[in-house]
C-alpha cells in the first residue's frame, strides 16, 4: 500500500520544502485530494530551489511553484502564458510544487 503524502501549508500557501525536525504548530497538513483547486495560473518567472528547478505561476497575490517536468506537461495547454484547469500539489525529492491534473478547454 502506497503511503499517502501530507503536504505542508502555512497560511494557505504550500511550502516549497518541509522542516520536519522543527516544531511547526502553524503548519497544516493536507492530502493532495484535499488541496486540489480549480483556477487560472499565469507564468511569472523561473526559480532554483535546493535540489529542483521550476517555474513560478501566479494567481492574484499567490505564487505556485511548478517543477520543470510538470511545466513541460502544462505547456501545450497554455495560452499566452496562462493555463486554466485543476491543480494538485506534488512532491519531488524533498521539494513540493503544483501540477496540472486536468485542463479546462
Buried (B, 14 or more C-beta within 10 A) or exposed (E): EEEEEBBBBEEEEBBBBBEEEEEBEEBBEBEBEEBBEEBEBBBBEEBEBEEBEBBBBEBEEEBBBBBBBBBEBBEEBBEEEEBBBEBBBBBBEEBBBBBBBEBEE
